[in-house]
């Protein structure tokens, strides 16, 4: 039976490359001279450090530009609230989301069932498997999900015929 998986993945290597490029640019820019601005990456969480809120915004802009240049979807980033550390310095946690979250998976399954096409959708961990009798129905389902879900990066892989 033909099927495909709806997944959400981020290329870790490209994230690390973008992070290195951002840190290099922050280190060479004149407006960051003498400041403690940097970006760290650990356990799918980027931590942005800066001297004040304005510089934190600049670090965020540099990082998003570098990620976009490396084809990492910016929609997979979830920004936390900036928090003050010592003195004027601030830090912000940015989570790199991978896998289809449970709420979104339920929304996709409901969307597929409401479409009245002859396909079945099931949640399998952090992916959604869609299977059907005809390849055309599956392609129509991919088009429907692409059109409907625009706030989260999704990929469609494992297409079997």
VMD Tcl script that draws the C-alpha trace (Angstrom):
set ca {
  {0.00 0.00 0.00}
  {1.50 3.39 -0.99}
  {2.42 5.66 1.92}
  {4.56 8.60 3.01}
  {5.65 10.21 6.27}
  {5.16 13.80 7.40}
  {8.23 14.78 9.44}
  {10.00 17.87 10.67}
  {13.77 17.69 10.69}
  {16.60 20.20 10.94}
  {20.08 19.55 9.60}
  {22.28 19.71 12.72}
  {25.46 20.19 10.69}
  {24.05 23.27 8.98}
  {22.90 24.68 12.34}
  {26.41 24.25 13.74}
  {27.95 25.84 10.61}
  {25.58 28.81 10.85}
  {26.39 29.13 14.55}
  {30.14 29.19 13.83}
  {29.66 31.80 11.10}
  {27.51 33.96 13.41}
  {30.09 33.80 16.22}
  {32.84 34.69 13.75}
  {30.88 37.72 12.49}
  {30.07 38.83 16.06}
  {33.77 38.59 16.92}
  {34.85 40.76 14.00}
  {32.13 43.42 14.03}
  {33.10 46.82 15.40}
  {29.85 47.40 17.32}
  {30.50 44.22 19.35}
  {34.10 45.14 20.20}
  {34.74 44.49 23.91}
  {31.31 42.94 24.51}
  {30.48 39.44 25.67}
  {28.11 38.66 22.78}
  {28.11 35.04 21.59}
  {25.93 32.08 20.64}
  {26.25 28.61 22.17}
  {24.63 25.33 21.09}
  {23.88 22.37 23.33}
  {21.14 19.71 23.28}
  {19.11 21.30 20.44}
  {19.09 24.63 22.29}
  {20.84 27.77 21.10}
  {21.71 30.22 23.88}
  {22.28 33.83 22.83}
  {24.34 36.06 25.14}
  {24.67 39.85 24.86}
  {25.40 42.96 26.94}
  {21.93 44.50 26.57}
  {18.60 44.02 24.80}
  {19.68 45.97 21.71}
  {22.76 43.82 21.18}
  {20.69 40.69 21.84}
  {18.39 41.74 19.00}
  {21.44 42.23 16.75}
  {22.82 38.79 17.67}
  {19.40 37.29 16.86}
  {19.37 39.02 13.48}
  {22.88 37.80 12.64}
  {22.01 34.22 13.64}
  {18.75 34.11 11.67}
  {20.50 35.51 8.59}
  {23.21 32.85 8.80}
  {20.63 30.07 9.34}
  {18.57 31.28 6.38}
  {21.66 31.36 4.19}
  {22.33 27.72 5.05}
  {18.73 26.65 4.21}
  {17.73 26.01 7.84}
  {14.05 26.89 8.19}
  {13.65 29.75 10.67}
  {10.15 28.53 11.59}
  {11.74 25.63 13.46}
  {13.15 28.04 16.07}
  {11.17 28.70 19.25}
  {12.36 31.78 21.11}
  {12.25 31.90 24.90}
  {11.98 35.06 26.97}
  {15.19 37.08 27.41}
  {16.44 36.90 30.99}
  {18.92 39.09 32.82}
  {22.02 37.40 34.17}
  {24.67 39.49 35.96}
  {24.44 43.27 35.82}
  {23.14 44.43 32.45}
  {23.92 41.22 30.57}
  {21.07 39.20 29.06}
  {20.65 35.74 27.60}
  {17.92 34.09 25.57}
  {17.25 30.42 24.95}
  {16.20 29.42 21.44}
  {14.96 25.85 20.99}
  {15.47 24.10 17.66}
  {12.26 22.12 17.22}
  {12.48 18.75 15.49}
  {9.75 16.17 15.06}
  {6.06 16.83 14.59}
  {4.59 17.92 17.93}
  {1.56 16.05 19.25}
  {-0.87 18.96 18.77}
  {0.26 19.51 15.19}
  {0.11 15.78 14.46}
  {-3.51 15.67 15.66}
  {-4.29 18.72 13.51}
  {-2.77 17.02 10.43}
  {-4.71 13.79 11.06}
  {-7.96 15.75 11.46}
  {-7.21 17.73 8.29}
  {-6.62 14.53 6.31}
  {-9.79 12.88 7.64}
  {-11.90 15.97 6.91}
  {-10.59 16.13 3.32}
  {-12.72 13.08 2.37}
  {-9.92 11.57 0.29}
  {-9.38 7.83 0.46}
  {-6.29 7.95 2.68}
  {-5.60 7.12 6.31}
  {-3.35 9.10 8.62}
  {-1.84 7.78 11.83}
  {0.51 9.28 14.41}
  {3.70 7.26 14.91}
  {5.91 8.91 17.51}
  {7.01 12.26 16.13}
  {5.92 11.51 12.55}
  {2.57 11.17 10.80}
  {2.20 8.26 8.38}
  {-0.31 8.71 5.57}
  {-1.28 5.70 3.49}
  {-3.77 5.17 0.71}
  {-4.62 3.00 -2.28}
  {-3.69 5.48 -5.03}
  {-0.58 7.55 -5.53}
  {-2.68 10.50 -6.78}
  {-4.60 10.62 -3.48}
  {-1.32 10.79 -1.57}
  {-0.02 13.59 -3.77}
  {-3.28 15.50 -3.26}
  {-2.88 15.02 0.49}
  {0.68 16.40 0.38}
  {-0.60 19.47 -1.49}
  {-3.43 19.92 1.04}
  {-1.08 19.73 4.05}
  {1.42 22.10 2.40}
  {-1.34 24.62 1.77}
  {-2.91 24.34 5.23}
  {0.08 24.10 7.60}
  {2.28 27.15 6.99}
  {3.53 28.03 10.49}
  {5.73 24.95 10.98}
  {8.35 23.45 8.62}
  {7.28 20.01 7.38}
  {9.00 17.56 5.08}
  {7.47 14.63 3.25}
  {9.69 11.60 2.97}
  {9.64 7.81 2.75}
  {7.22 7.95 -0.21}
  {6.57 4.31 -1.09}
  {4.64 3.09 -4.08}
}
mol new
graphics top color blue
foreach p $ca { graphics top sphere $p radius 0.5 }
foreach p [lrange $ca 0 end-1] q [lrange $ca 1 end] { graphics top cylinder $p $q radius 0.2 }
display resetview
